[in-house]
Amino acid sequence: MNPELFLQLDRVIHEKGRLAIMAALAASPELSFTELRDTLGMTDGNLTSHIRTLQEEGFVSVAKSFQNNRPLTSCSLTKTGRKAFGEYIALLEQIVRQNKP
Amino acid sequence: MNPELFLQLDRVIHEKGRLAIMAALAASPELSFTELRDTLGMTDGNLTSHIRTLQEEGFVSVAKSFQNNRPLTSCSLTKTGRKAFGEYIALLEQIVRQNKP
């Protein structure tokens, strides 16, 4: 086994909640805060906190606009975020390959 | 995407350090504390703390004996631990499959 693989897993993406957010955003050009929250079954507070961490890391960008006179918050992966998520998944793939029974 | 997959990831195994320990133990019938520590490059304190958590979860068993008059601590996966690790890896495999570009 190669212990380096585990050390290389991105600490920010590895957290289960953030991993789910990154995976949801990787599958869409963008998602509204409400869509993300409902898809993942998270509380507002939990999602807000994870999105802030992902923003600070440069992985997610957040845009505020209006739709039918109501505020709309849209989240999407940045180029950096998409690259980091791709690398994270590639590492998981190696971990799976080395650890399959 | 299926958000259930992420929720199902075992919280105890998912932590990077413990994941590395479980993977190392899965590859051997047993490893001494020293072998684990040196393979994974962990501090004594860090490894002790993770092993205790894995013991409490019933995933790892620890046996103390003597070898050449020196105390020897051996760690191994329990049957429960081996099953939980197998399920964890199977979930990772599904996550990888759903998220490959």
N, CA and C atoms of all chains as a GROMACS GRO file, in nm:
protein
  606
    1MET      N    1   0.082  -0.121   0.000
    1MET     CA    2   0.000   0.000   0.000
    1MET      C    3   0.086   0.126   0.000
    2ASN      N    4   0.032   0.233  -0.052
    2ASN     CA    5   0.106   0.358  -0.064
    2ASN      C    6   0.042   0.465   0.026
    3PRO      N    7   0.104   0.495   0.141
    3PRO     CA    8   0.044   0.588   0.235
    3PRO      C    9   0.036   0.731   0.182
    4GLU      N   10   0.121   0.762   0.081
    4GLU     CA   11   0.119   0.896   0.021
    4GLU      C   12  -0.018   0.932  -0.035
    5LEU      N   13  -0.087   0.831  -0.092
    5LEU     CA   14  -0.218   0.855  -0.153
    5LEU      C   15  -0.313   0.923  -0.056
    6PHE      N   16  -0.311   0.875   0.069
    6PHE     CA   17  -0.407   0.927   0.168
    6PHE      C   18  -0.371   1.068   0.208
    7LEU      N   19  -0.238   1.092   0.220
    7LEU     CA   20  -0.193   1.227   0.256
    7LEU      C   21  -0.232   1.328   0.150
    8GLN      N   22  -0.235   1.282   0.024
    8GLN     CA   23  -0.262   1.375  -0.088
    8GLN      C   24  -0.410   1.413  -0.100
    9LEU      N   25  -0.498   1.340  -0.033
    9LEU     CA   26  -0.642   1.372  -0.044
    9LEU      C   27  -0.666   1.514   0.006
   10ASP      N   28  -0.728   1.598  -0.075
   10ASP     CA   29  -0.752   1.737  -0.036
   10ASP      C   30  -0.840   1.743   0.089
   11ARG      N   31  -0.786   1.805   0.193
   11ARG     CA   32  -0.853   1.813   0.323
   11ARG      C   33  -0.990   1.882   0.314
   12VAL      N   34  -0.997   1.986   0.229
   12VAL     CA   35  -1.122   2.063   0.218
   12VAL      C   36  -1.230   1.983   0.146
   13ILE      N   37  -1.190   1.914   0.038
   13ILE     CA   38  -1.289   1.837  -0.039
   13ILE      C   39  -1.328   1.708   0.034
   14HIS      N   40  -1.235   1.652   0.113
   14HIS     CA   41  -1.259   1.519   0.171
   14HIS      C   42  -1.375   1.515   0.271
   15GLU      N   43  -1.405   1.629   0.333
   15GLU     CA   44  -1.517   1.631   0.430
   15GLU      C   45  -1.645   1.591   0.356
   16LYS      N   46  -1.725   1.498   0.415
   16LYS     CA   47  -1.838   1.438   0.343
   16LYS      C   48  -1.938   1.538   0.285
   17GLY      N   49  -1.972   1.639   0.363
   17GLY     CA   50  -2.069   1.739   0.316
   17GLY      C   51  -2.015   1.816   0.197
   18ARG      N   52  -1.889   1.858   0.208
   18ARG     CA   53  -1.830   1.936   0.098
   18ARG      C   54  -1.808   1.849  -0.024
   19LEU      N   55  -1.776   1.722  -0.002
   19LEU     CA   56  -1.760   1.629  -0.113
   19LEU      C   57  -1.892   1.616  -0.191
   20ALA      N   58  -2.003   1.608  -0.118
   20ALA     CA   59  -2.134   1.600  -0.183
   20ALA      C   60  -2.162   1.729  -0.262
   21ILE      N   61  -2.128   1.844  -0.204
   21ILE     CA   62  -2.151   1.972  -0.274
   21ILE      C   63  -2.066   1.979  -0.401
   22MET      N   64  -1.940   1.941  -0.390
   22MET     CA   65  -1.851   1.945  -0.507
   22MET      C   66  -1.903   1.852  -0.617
   23ALA      N   67  -1.950   1.733  -0.577
   23ALA     CA   68  -2.000   1.636  -0.676
   23ALA      C   69  -2.126   1.689  -0.745
   24ALA      N   70  -2.215   1.753  -0.666
   24ALA     CA   71  -2.338   1.809  -0.725
   24ALA      C   72  -2.302   1.920  -0.824
   25LEU      N   73  -2.208   2.007  -0.783
   25LEU     CA   74  -2.171   2.119  -0.871
   25LEU      C   75  -2.092   2.072  -0.993
   26ALA      N   76  -2.017   1.963  -0.978
   26ALA     CA   77  -1.940   1.911  -1.092
   26ALA      C   78  -2.032   1.859  -1.201
   27ALA      N   79  -2.156   1.823  -1.161
   27ALA     CA   80  -2.250   1.765  -1.256
   27ALA      C   81  -2.337   1.869  -1.326
   28SER      N   82  -2.323   1.997  -1.289
   28SER     CA   83  -2.406   2.104  -1.347
   28SER      C   84  -2.320   2.227  -1.373
   29PRO      N   85  -2.358   2.308  -1.472
   29PRO     CA   86  -2.286   2.434  -1.489
   29PRO      C   87  -2.303   2.522  -1.365
   30GLU      N   88  -2.424   2.526  -1.310
   30GLU     CA   89  -2.446   2.597  -1.184
   30GLU      C   90  -2.573   2.545  -1.117
   31LEU      N   91  -2.581   2.569  -0.986
   31LEU     CA   92  -2.701   2.530  -0.911
   31LEU      C   93  -2.735   2.645  -0.816
   32SER      N   94  -2.864   2.669  -0.796
   32SER     CA   95  -2.901   2.769  -0.697
   32SER      C   96  -2.878   2.712  -0.558
   33PHE      N   97  -2.865   2.804  -0.462
   33PHE     CA   98  -2.848   2.763  -0.323
   33PHE      C   99  -2.963   2.669  -0.282
   34THR      N  100  -3.084   2.704  -0.323
   34THR     CA  101  -3.203   2.625  -0.288
   34THR      C  102  -3.198   2.485  -0.350
   35GLU      N  103  -3.157   2.478  -0.476
   35GLU     CA  104  -3.145   2.346  -0.541
   35GLU      C  105  -3.043   2.259  -0.469
   36LEU      N  106  -2.928   2.319  -0.438
   36LEU     CA  107  -2.824   2.245  -0.367
   36LEU      C  108  -2.875   2.195  -0.233
   37ARG      N  109  -2.937   2.286  -0.158
   37ARG     CA  110  -2.986   2.252  -0.024
   37ARG      C  111  -3.086   2.137  -0.031
   38ASP      N  112  -3.179   2.145  -0.129
   38ASP     CA  113  -3.283   2.043  -0.137
   38ASP      C  114  -3.228   1.910  -0.190
   39THR      N  115  -3.136   1.917  -0.286
   39THR     CA  116  -3.075   1.795  -0.338
   39THR      C  117  -3.000   1.721  -0.229
   40LEU      N  118  -2.927   1.797  -0.148
   40LEU     CA  119  -2.838   1.733  -0.050
   40LEU      C  120  -2.903   1.716   0.086
   41GLY      N  121  -3.024   1.773   0.104
   41GLY     CA  122  -3.092   1.760   0.231
   41GLY      C  123  -3.016   1.824   0.346
   42MET      N  124  -2.950   1.937   0.317
   42MET     CA  125  -2.872   2.006   0.422
   42MET      C  126  -2.953   2.121   0.481
   43THR      N  127  -2.916   2.162   0.600
   43THR     CA  128  -2.976   2.283   0.656
   43THR      C  129  -2.913   2.404   0.588
   44ASP      N  130  -2.983   2.519   0.593
   44ASP     CA  131  -2.927   2.643   0.540
   44ASP      C  132  -2.791   2.673   0.603
   45GLY      N  133  -2.785   2.658   0.735
   45GLY     CA  134  -2.663   2.694   0.807
   45GLY      C  135  -2.544   2.608   0.768
   46ASN      N  136  -2.570   2.479   0.757
   46ASN     CA  137  -2.466   2.384   0.720
   46ASN      C  138  -2.415   2.412   0.578
   47LEU      N  139  -2.509   2.431   0.486
   47LEU     CA  140  -2.469   2.457   0.347
   47LEU      C  141  -2.394   2.589   0.336
   48THR      N  142  -2.444   2.693   0.403
   48THR     CA  143  -2.377   2.823   0.399
   48THR      C  144  -2.233   2.811   0.448
   49SER      N  145  -2.215   2.738   0.556
   49SER     CA  146  -2.081   2.725   0.614
   49SER      C  147  -1.986   2.650   0.520
   50HIS      N  148  -2.036   2.541   0.460
   50HIS     CA  149  -1.951   2.466   0.366
   50HIS      C  150  -1.920   2.547   0.241
   51ILE      N  151  -2.020   2.619   0.190
   51ILE     CA  152  -1.998   2.699   0.068
   51ILE      C  153  -1.893   2.807   0.096
   52ARG      N  154  -1.900   2.866   0.216
   52ARG     CA  155  -1.802   2.970   0.250
   52ARG      C  156  -1.660   2.911   0.251
   53THR      N  157  -1.645   2.792   0.309
   53THR     CA  158  -1.514   2.727   0.312
   53THR      C  159  -1.465   2.699   0.169
   54LEU      N  160  -1.556   2.652   0.083
   54LEU     CA  161  -1.518   2.620  -0.055
   54LEU      C  162  -1.485   2.747  -0.134
   55GLN      N  163  -1.556   2.856  -0.102
   55GLN     CA  164  -1.526   2.985  -0.166
   55GLN      C  165  -1.388   3.034  -0.126
   56GLU      N  166  -1.360   3.026   0.006
   56GLU     CA  167  -1.231   3.073   0.057
   56GLU      C  168  -1.117   2.995  -0.007
   57GLU      N  169  -1.142   2.869  -0.038
   57GLU     CA  170  -1.040   2.784  -0.100
   57GLU      C  171  -1.029   2.811  -0.250
   58GLY      N  172  -1.124   2.891  -0.304
   58GLY     CA  173  -1.122   2.921  -0.448
   58GLY      C  174  -1.185   2.812  -0.532
   59PHE      N  175  -1.261   2.721  -0.470
   59PHE     CA  176  -1.319   2.608  -0.543
   59PHE      C  177  -1.460   2.638  -0.596
   60VAL      N  178  -1.530   2.729  -0.530
   60VAL     CA  179  -1.670   2.758  -0.567
   60VAL      C  180  -1.687   2.908  -0.578
   61SER      N  181  -1.763   2.952  -0.681
   61SER     CA  182  -1.796   3.094  -0.686
   61SER      C  183  -1.946   3.110  -0.668
   62VAL      N  184  -1.983   3.221  -0.609
   62VAL     CA  185  -2.122   3.246  -0.574
   62VAL      C  186  -2.164   3.377  -0.641
   63ALA      N  187  -2.277   3.374  -0.713
   63ALA     CA  188  -2.326   3.494  -0.781
   63ALA      C  189  -2.466   3.526  -0.730
   64LYS      N  190  -2.490   3.652  -0.700
   64LYS     CA  191  -2.623   3.692  -0.654
   64LYS      C  192  -2.692   3.770  -0.764
   65SER      N  193  -2.818   3.737  -0.790
   65SER     CA  194  -2.893   3.809  -0.893
   65SER      C  195  -3.040   3.811  -0.852
   66PHE      N  196  -3.126   3.855  -0.944
   66PHE     CA  197  -3.269   3.854  -0.916
   66PHE      C  198  -3.340   3.774  -1.024
   67GLN      N  199  -3.441   3.699  -0.982
   67GLN     CA  200  -3.524   3.626  -1.078
   67GLN      C  201  -3.669   3.651  -1.036
   68ASN      N  202  -3.748   3.704  -1.126
   68ASN     CA  203  -3.887   3.742  -1.091
   68ASN      C  204  -3.890   3.827  -0.963
   69ASN      N  205  -3.801   3.925  -0.957
   69ASN     CA  206  -3.792   4.016  -0.842
   69ASN      C  207  -3.754   3.948  -0.711
   70ARG      N  208  -3.711   3.822  -0.717
   70ARG     CA  209  -3.666   3.758  -0.592
   70ARG      C  210  -3.516   3.730  -0.601
   71PRO      N  211  -3.447   3.745  -0.490
   71PRO     CA  212  -3.302   3.724  -0.493
   71PRO      C  213  -3.269   3.577  -0.522
   72LEU      N  214  -3.167   3.557  -0.606
   72LEU     CA  215  -3.126   3.422  -0.644
   72LEU      C  216  -2.975   3.408  -0.622
   73THR      N  217  -2.937   3.309  -0.547
   73THR     CA  218  -2.795   3.284  -0.524
   73THR      C  219  -2.754   3.160  -0.602
   74SER      N  220  -2.658   3.180  -0.693
   74SER     CA  221  -2.614   3.067  -0.777
   74SER      C  222  -2.472   3.027  -0.742
   75CYS      N  223  -2.449   2.896  -0.735
   75CYS     CA  224  -2.316   2.845  -0.701
   75CYS      C  225  -2.263   2.766  -0.820
   76SER      N  226  -2.135   2.778  -0.844
   76SER     CA  227  -2.074   2.696  -0.949
   76SER      C  228  -1.929   2.667  -0.912
   77LEU      N  229  -1.874   2.560  -0.971
   77LEU     CA  230  -1.732   2.532  -0.949
   77LEU      C  231  -1.648   2.631  -1.028
   78THR      N  232  -1.539   2.678  -0.969
   78THR     CA  233  -1.442   2.756  -1.044
   78THR      C  234  -1.358   2.657  -1.126
   79LYS      N  235  -1.272   2.711  -1.212
   79LYS     CA  236  -1.182   2.625  -1.289
   79LYS      C  237  -1.091   2.549  -1.192
   80THR      N  238  -1.042   2.621  -1.091
   80THR     CA  239  -0.957   2.559  -0.987
   80THR      C  240  -1.032   2.446  -0.914
   81GLY      N  241  -1.159   2.474  -0.883
   81GLY     CA  242  -1.240   2.375  -0.812
   81GLY      C  243  -1.262   2.251  -0.894
   82ARG      N  244  -1.287   2.271  -1.023
   82ARG     CA  245  -1.312   2.155  -1.111
   82ARG      C  246  -1.186   2.070  -1.123
   83LYS      N  247  -1.072   2.138  -1.132
   83LYS     CA  248  -0.943   2.066  -1.142
   83LYS      C  249  -0.917   1.990  -1.011
   84ALA      N  250  -0.937   2.057  -0.898
   84ALA     CA  251  -0.910   1.992  -0.767
   84ALA      C  252  -1.003   1.873  -0.747
   85PHE      N  253  -1.129   1.887  -0.789
   85PHE     CA  254  -1.224   1.776  -0.774
   85PHE      C  255  -1.183   1.659  -0.863
   86GLY      N  256  -1.139   1.690  -0.986
   86GLY     CA  257  -1.092   1.584  -1.077
   86GLY      C  258  -0.973   1.509  -1.016
   87GLU      N  259  -0.881   1.584  -0.954
   87GLU     CA  260  -0.763   1.521  -0.894
   87GLU      C  261  -0.804   1.437  -0.772
   88TYR      N  262  -0.900   1.490  -0.696
   88TYR     CA  263  -0.948   1.416  -0.578
   88TYR      C  264  -1.009   1.282  -0.622
   89ILE      N  265  -1.094   1.286  -0.724
   89ILE     CA  266  -1.158   1.163  -0.772
   89ILE      C  267  -1.055   1.065  -0.828
   90ALA      N  268  -0.952   1.119  -0.896
   90ALA     CA  269  -0.846   1.032  -0.950
   90ALA      C  270  -0.771   0.962  -0.836
   91LEU      N  271  -0.750   1.034  -0.724
   91LEU     CA  272  -0.685   0.972  -0.607
   91LEU      C  273  -0.774   0.864  -0.547
   92LEU      N  274  -0.904   0.894  -0.534
   92LEU     CA  275  -0.997   0.793  -0.481
   92LEU      C  276  -0.992   0.668  -0.567
   93GLU      N  277  -0.983   0.689  -0.698
   93GLU     CA  278  -0.981   0.575  -0.790
   93GLU      C  279  -0.858   0.488  -0.762
   94GLN      N  280  -0.744   0.551  -0.737
   94GLN     CA  281  -0.623   0.475  -0.705
   94GLN      C  282  -0.640   0.401  -0.572
   95ILE      N  283  -0.701   0.469  -0.475
   95ILE     CA  284  -0.722   0.407  -0.343
   95ILE      C  285  -0.813   0.284  -0.357
   96VAL      N  286  -0.919   0.300  -0.436
   96VAL     CA  287  -1.010   0.188  -0.458
   96VAL      C  288  -0.936   0.072  -0.524
   97ARG      N  289  -0.856   0.105  -0.626
   97ARG     CA  290  -0.787   0.001  -0.702
   97ARG      C  291  -0.691  -0.077  -0.612
   98GLN      N  292  -0.623  -0.005  -0.521
   98GLN     CA  293  -0.527  -0.072  -0.433
   98GLN      C  294  -0.594  -0.150  -0.321
   99ASN      N  295  -0.720  -0.121  -0.292
   99ASN     CA  296  -0.782  -0.179  -0.174
   99ASN      C  297  -0.900  -0.270  -0.203
  100LYS      N  298  -0.923  -0.296  -0.333
  100LYS     CA  299  -1.031  -0.390  -0.363
  100LYS      C  300  -0.990  -0.529  -0.321
  101PRO      N  301  -1.084  -0.602  -0.260
  101PRO     CA  302  -1.049  -0.736  -0.212
  101PRO      C  303  -1.013  -0.828  -0.328
  102MET      N  304  -2.665   1.264  -0.985
  102MET     CA  305  -2.584   1.222  -0.871
  102MET      C  306  -2.672   1.175  -0.757
  103ASN      N  307  -2.616   1.089  -0.675
  103ASN     CA  308  -2.692   1.029  -0.565
  103ASN      C  309  -2.633   1.075  -0.430
  104PRO      N  310  -2.698   1.171  -0.363
  104PRO     CA  311  -2.641   1.225  -0.239
  104PRO      C  312  -2.635   1.123  -0.126
  105GLU      N  313  -2.717   1.017  -0.136
  105GLU     CA  314  -2.716   0.912  -0.034
  105GLU      C  315  -2.577   0.848  -0.018
  106LEU      N  316  -2.507   0.834  -0.130
  106LEU     CA  317  -2.376   0.770  -0.127
  106LEU      C  318  -2.283   0.836  -0.027
  107PHE      N  319  -2.287   0.970  -0.026
  107PHE     CA  320  -2.194   1.044   0.060
  107PHE      C  321  -2.234   1.028   0.206
  108LEU      N  322  -2.365   1.030   0.230
  108LEU     CA  323  -2.413   1.013   0.368
  108LEU      C  324  -2.374   0.877   0.424
  109GLN      N  325  -2.367   0.778   0.335
  109GLN     CA  326  -2.339   0.641   0.382
  109GLN      C  327  -2.192   0.617   0.416
  110LEU      N  328  -2.103   0.707   0.373
  110LEU     CA  329  -1.960   0.688   0.403
  110LEU      C  330  -1.939   0.684   0.554
  111ASP      N  331  -1.879   0.579   0.603
  111ASP     CA  332  -1.858   0.565   0.747
  111ASP      C  333  -1.771   0.680   0.800
  112ARG      N  334  -1.827   0.754   0.895
  112ARG     CA  335  -1.763   0.873   0.952
  112ARG      C  336  -1.627   0.840   1.016
  113VAL      N  337  -1.619   0.726   1.081
  113VAL     CA  338  -1.496   0.689   1.152
  113VAL      C  339  -1.385   0.652   1.052
  114ILE      N  340  -1.422   0.577   0.948
  114ILE     CA  341  -1.320   0.534   0.850
  114ILE      C  342  -1.280   0.649   0.758
  115HIS      N  343  -1.375   0.742   0.732
  115HIS     CA  344  -1.351   0.845   0.630
  115HIS      C  345  -1.237   0.941   0.666
  116GLU      N  346  -1.209   0.957   0.795
  116GLU     CA  347  -1.099   1.048   0.834
  116GLU      C  348  -0.968   0.996   0.773
  117LYS      N  349  -0.890   1.085   0.710
  117LYS     CA  350  -0.774   1.042   0.631
  117LYS      C  351  -0.674   0.952   0.704
  118GLY      N  352  -0.641   0.989   0.827
  118GLY     CA  353  -0.544   0.911   0.904
  118GLY      C  354  -0.597   0.771   0.932
  119ARG      N  355  -0.725   0.764   0.972
  119ARG     CA  356  -0.784   0.633   1.004
  119ARG      C  357  -0.802   0.549   0.878
  120LEU      N  358  -0.832   0.615   0.766
  120LEU     CA  359  -0.845   0.545   0.639
  120LEU      C  360  -0.712   0.479   0.603
  121ALA      N  361  -0.601   0.552   0.622
  121ALA     CA  362  -0.468   0.496   0.594
  121ALA      C  363  -0.440   0.377   0.686
  122ILE      N  364  -0.476   0.388   0.813
  122ILE     CA  365  -0.455   0.277   0.908
  122ILE      C  366  -0.536   0.154   0.866
  123MET      N  367  -0.663   0.176   0.833
  123MET     CA  368  -0.749   0.065   0.792
  123MET      C  369  -0.694  -0.002   0.665
  124ALA      N  370  -0.646   0.078   0.570
  124ALA     CA  371  -0.592   0.023   0.445
  124ALA      C  372  -0.466  -0.059   0.473
  125ALA      N  373  -0.380  -0.008   0.562
  125ALA     CA  374  -0.257  -0.080   0.595
  125ALA      C  375  -0.292  -0.214   0.662
  126LEU      N  376  -0.387  -0.210   0.755
  126LEU     CA  377  -0.424  -0.333   0.827
  126LEU      C  378  -0.498  -0.431   0.736
  127ALA      N  379  -0.572  -0.378   0.640
  127ALA     CA  380  -0.646  -0.465   0.549
  127ALA      C  381  -0.550  -0.547   0.463
  128ALA      N  382  -0.429  -0.494   0.444
  128ALA     CA  383  -0.332  -0.560   0.357
  128ALA      C  384  -0.245  -0.662   0.431
  129SER      N  385  -0.262  -0.674   0.564
  129SER     CA  386  -0.180  -0.766   0.644
  129SER      C  387  -0.267  -0.837   0.746
  130PRO      N  388  -0.228  -0.959   0.788
  130PRO     CA  389  -0.301  -1.022   0.898
  130PRO      C  390  -0.289  -0.938   1.025
  131GLU      N  391  -0.167  -0.886   1.052
  131GLU     CA  392  -0.149  -0.794   1.163
  131GLU      C  393  -0.023  -0.711   1.143
  132LEU      N  394  -0.016  -0.597   1.212
  132LEU     CA  395   0.102  -0.511   1.207
  132LEU      C  396   0.132  -0.465   1.348
  133SER      N  397   0.260  -0.452   1.380
  133SER     CA  398   0.294  -0.398   1.511
  133SER      C  399   0.269  -0.247   1.509
  134PHE      N  400   0.251  -0.191   1.628
  134PHE     CA  401   0.234  -0.047   1.641
  134PHE      C  402   0.348   0.027   1.570
  135THR      N  403   0.470  -0.022   1.590
  135THR     CA  404   0.589   0.042   1.532
  135THR      C  405   0.587   0.035   1.379
  136GLU      N  406   0.548  -0.082   1.326
  136GLU     CA  407   0.540  -0.094   1.179
  136GLU      C  408   0.437   0.003   1.122
  137LEU      N  409   0.321   0.008   1.188
  137LEU     CA  410   0.215   0.100   1.142
  137LEU      C  411   0.266   0.245   1.145
  138ARG      N  412   0.325   0.282   1.258
  138ARG     CA  413   0.372   0.419   1.277
  138ARG      C  414   0.474   0.456   1.169
  139ASP      N  415   0.569   0.365   1.144
  139ASP     CA  416   0.675   0.396   1.048
  139ASP      C  417   0.622   0.394   0.904
  140THR      N  418   0.532   0.299   0.874
  140THR     CA  419   0.474   0.294   0.739
  140THR      C  420   0.397   0.422   0.708
  141LEU      N  421   0.322   0.469   0.807
  141LEU     CA  422   0.233   0.582   0.782
  141LEU      C  423   0.295   0.716   0.818
  142GLY      N  424   0.412   0.714   0.878
  142GLY     CA  425   0.478   0.839   0.915
  142GLY      C  426   0.397   0.921   1.015
  143MET      N  427   0.330   0.852   1.108
  143MET     CA  428   0.250   0.923   1.209
  143MET      C  429   0.328   0.938   1.339
  144THR      N  430   0.288   1.032   1.420
  144THR     CA  431   0.346   1.042   1.554
  144THR      C  432   0.283   0.933   1.641
  145ASP      N  433   0.352   0.898   1.751
  145ASP     CA  434   0.296   0.801   1.846
  145ASP      C  435   0.158   0.846   1.894
  146GLY      N  436   0.148   0.974   1.927
  146GLY     CA  437   0.023   1.027   1.985
  146GLY      C  438  -0.094   1.018   1.887
  147ASN      N  439  -0.065   1.056   1.765
  147ASN     CA  440  -0.166   1.055   1.661
  147ASN      C  441  -0.214   0.912   1.633
  148LEU      N  442  -0.119   0.820   1.619
  148LEU     CA  443  -0.155   0.682   1.590
  148LEU      C  444  -0.233   0.622   1.709
  149THR      N  445  -0.186   0.648   1.831
  149THR     CA  446  -0.254   0.596   1.950
  149THR      C  447  -0.400   0.643   1.954
  150SER      N  448  -0.418   0.770   1.927
  150SER     CA  449  -0.552   0.827   1.932
  150SER      C  450  -0.645   0.765   1.825
  151HIS      N  451  -0.592   0.750   1.703
  151HIS     CA  452  -0.674   0.690   1.596
  151HIS      C  453  -0.706   0.543   1.626
  152ILE      N  454  -0.604   0.471   1.676
  152ILE     CA  455  -0.624   0.328   1.706
  152ILE      C  456  -0.732   0.314   1.814
  153ARG      N  457  -0.728   0.404   1.913
  153ARG     CA  458  -0.828   0.396   2.019
  153ARG      C  459  -0.969   0.416   1.962
  154THR      N  460  -0.982   0.513   1.874
  154THR     CA  461  -1.113   0.537   1.810
  154THR      C  462  -1.159   0.414   1.732
  155LEU      N  463  -1.066   0.352   1.659
  155LEU     CA  464  -1.101   0.235   1.578
  155LEU      C  465  -1.133   0.113   1.666
  156GLN      N  466  -1.066   0.105   1.781
  156GLN     CA  467  -1.096  -0.001   1.878
  156GLN      C  468  -1.236   0.017   1.935
  157GLU      N  469  -1.266   0.141   1.975
  157GLU     CA  470  -1.396   0.170   2.035
  157GLU      C  471  -1.509   0.137   1.937
  158GLU      N  472  -1.478   0.154   1.805
  158GLU     CA  473  -1.578   0.125   1.703
  158GLU      C  474  -1.586  -0.025   1.674
  159GLY      N  475  -1.493  -0.102   1.731
  159GLY     CA  476  -1.490  -0.247   1.707
  159GLY      C  477  -1.426  -0.285   1.576
  160PHE      N  478  -1.349  -0.192   1.515
  160PHE     CA  479  -1.288  -0.218   1.384
  160PHE      C  480  -1.147  -0.277   1.396
  161VAL      N  481  -1.080  -0.247   1.506
  161VAL     CA  482  -0.941  -0.290   1.522
  161VAL      C  483  -0.925  -0.356   1.658
  162SER      N  484  -0.848  -0.464   1.663
  162SER     CA  485  -0.816  -0.522   1.794
  162SER      C  486  -0.666  -0.510   1.819
  163VAL      N  487  -0.632  -0.493   1.946
  163VAL     CA  488  -0.494  -0.469   1.984
  163VAL      C  489  -0.452  -0.578   2.082
  164ALA      N  490  -0.338  -0.642   2.055
  164ALA     CA  491  -0.289  -0.748   2.143
  164ALA      C  492  -0.150  -0.710   2.194
  165LYS      N  493  -0.130  -0.727   2.323
  165LYS     CA  494   0.003  -0.697   2.380
  165LYS      C  495   0.072  -0.828   2.414
  166SER      N  496   0.199  -0.840   2.376
  166SER     CA  497   0.275  -0.961   2.407
  166SER      C  498   0.421  -0.921   2.427
  167PHE      N  499   0.509  -1.019   2.434
  167PHE     CA  500   0.653  -0.991   2.446
  167PHE      C  501   0.727  -1.062   2.334
  168GLN      N  502   0.828  -0.994   2.282
  168GLN     CA  503   0.912  -1.055   2.180
  168GLN      C  504   1.057  -1.023   2.221
  169ASN      N  505   1.139  -1.126   2.240
  169ASN     CA  506   1.276  -1.106   2.290
  169ASN      C  507   1.276  -1.019   2.416
  170ASN      N  508   1.185  -1.050   2.506
  170ASN     CA  509   1.174  -0.976   2.632
  170ASN      C  510   1.132  -0.829   2.618
  171ARG      N  511   1.091  -0.790   2.500
  171ARG     CA  512   1.045  -0.651   2.483
  171ARG      C  513   0.896  -0.652   2.451
  172PRO      N  514   0.823  -0.555   2.505
  172PRO     CA  515   0.679  -0.552   2.481
  172PRO      C  516   0.649  -0.526   2.333
  173LEU      N  517   0.549  -0.597   2.284
  173LEU     CA  518   0.512  -0.583   2.143
  173LEU      C  519   0.361  -0.560   2.135
  174THR      N  520   0.320  -0.454   2.069
  174THR     CA  521   0.178  -0.425   2.051
  174THR      C  522   0.141  -0.455   1.906
  175SER      N  523   0.045  -0.548   1.889
  175SER     CA  524   0.005  -0.585   1.752
  175SER      C  525  -0.137  -0.540   1.725
  176CYS      N  526  -0.160  -0.486   1.606
  176CYS     CA  527  -0.293  -0.438   1.568
  176CYS      C  528  -0.342  -0.520   1.450
  177SER      N  529  -0.470  -0.550   1.450
  177SER     CA  530  -0.528  -0.618   1.334
  177SER      C  531  -0.673  -0.575   1.316
  178LEU      N  532  -0.724  -0.591   1.196
  178LEU     CA  533  -0.866  -0.563   1.172
  178LEU      C  534  -0.950  -0.674   1.236
  179THR      N  535  -1.060  -0.635   1.298
  179THR     CA  536  -1.158  -0.735   1.340
  179THR      C  537  -1.239  -0.777   1.218
  180LYS      N  538  -1.322  -0.878   1.235
  180LYS     CA  539  -1.410  -0.919   1.125
  180LYS      C  540  -1.503  -0.802   1.088
  181THR      N  541  -1.555  -0.735   1.191
  181THR     CA  542  -1.641  -0.617   1.168
  181THR      C  543  -1.566  -0.508   1.093
  182GLY      N  544  -1.440  -0.487   1.132
  182GLY     CA  545  -1.360  -0.383   1.068
  182GLY      C  546  -1.333  -0.413   0.922
  183ARG      N  547  -1.306  -0.541   0.894
  183ARG     CA  548  -1.279  -0.581   0.756
  183ARG      C  549  -1.404  -0.564   0.670
  184LYS      N  550  -1.518  -0.597   0.727
  184LYS     CA  551  -1.645  -0.582   0.655
  184LYS      C  552  -1.674  -0.433   0.631
  185ALA      N  553  -1.657  -0.352   0.734
  185ALA     CA  554  -1.685  -0.208   0.722
  185ALA      C  555  -1.591  -0.143   0.620
  186PHE      N  556  -1.465  -0.186   0.620
  186PHE     CA  557  -1.370  -0.130   0.525
  186PHE      C  558  -1.407  -0.171   0.382
  187GLY      N  559  -1.449  -0.295   0.365
  187GLY     CA  560  -1.493  -0.342   0.233
  187GLY      C  561  -1.612  -0.261   0.182
  188GLU      N  562  -1.705  -0.233   0.272
  188GLU     CA  563  -1.823  -0.154   0.233
  188GLU      C  564  -1.784  -0.010   0.201
  189TYR      N  565  -1.691   0.043   0.279
  189TYR     CA  566  -1.644   0.180   0.254
  189TYR      C  567  -1.580   0.189   0.115
  190ILE      N  568  -1.493   0.093   0.084
  190ILE     CA  569  -1.426   0.094  -0.047
  190ILE      C  570  -1.527   0.076  -0.160
  191ALA      N  571  -1.629  -0.007  -0.137
  191ALA     CA  572  -1.732  -0.027  -0.239
  191ALA      C  573  -1.809   0.104  -0.265
  192LEU      N  574  -1.833   0.181  -0.158
  192LEU     CA  575  -1.899   0.311  -0.175
  192LEU      C  576  -1.809   0.408  -0.251
  193LEU      N  577  -1.681   0.411  -0.215
  193LEU     CA  578  -1.588   0.499  -0.288
  193LEU      C  579  -1.589   0.464  -0.436
  194GLU      N  580  -1.596   0.334  -0.464
  194GLU     CA  581  -1.594   0.291  -0.604
  194GLU      C  582  -1.717   0.346  -0.678
  195GLN      N  583  -1.832   0.343  -0.612
  195GLN     CA  584  -1.952   0.400  -0.674
  195GLN      C  585  -1.938   0.551  -0.694
  196ILE      N  586  -1.880   0.618  -0.594
  196ILE     CA  587  -1.861   0.763  -0.604
  196ILE      C  588  -1.768   0.796  -0.720
  197VAL      N  589  -1.660   0.719  -0.733
  197VAL     CA  590  -1.567   0.741  -0.843
  197VAL      C  591  -1.639   0.720  -0.977
  198ARG      N  592  -1.717   0.611  -0.985
  198ARG     CA  593  -1.783   0.578  -1.111
  198ARG      C  594  -1.880   0.690  -1.153
  199GLN      N  595  -1.949   0.746  -1.054
  199GLN     CA  596  -2.047   0.852  -1.085
  199GLN      C  597  -1.981   0.986  -1.115
  200ASN      N  598  -1.855   1.001  -1.077
  200ASN     CA  599  -1.795   1.135  -1.087
  200ASN      C  600  -1.676   1.142  -1.180
  201LYS      N  601  -1.649   1.033  -1.251
  201LYS     CA  602  -1.539   1.040  -1.346
  201LYS      C  603  -1.580   1.130  -1.462
  202PRO      N  604  -1.486   1.215  -1.508
  202PRO     CA  605  -1.521   1.308  -1.615
  202PRO      C  606  -1.553   1.234  -1.745
   0.00000   0.00000   0.00000
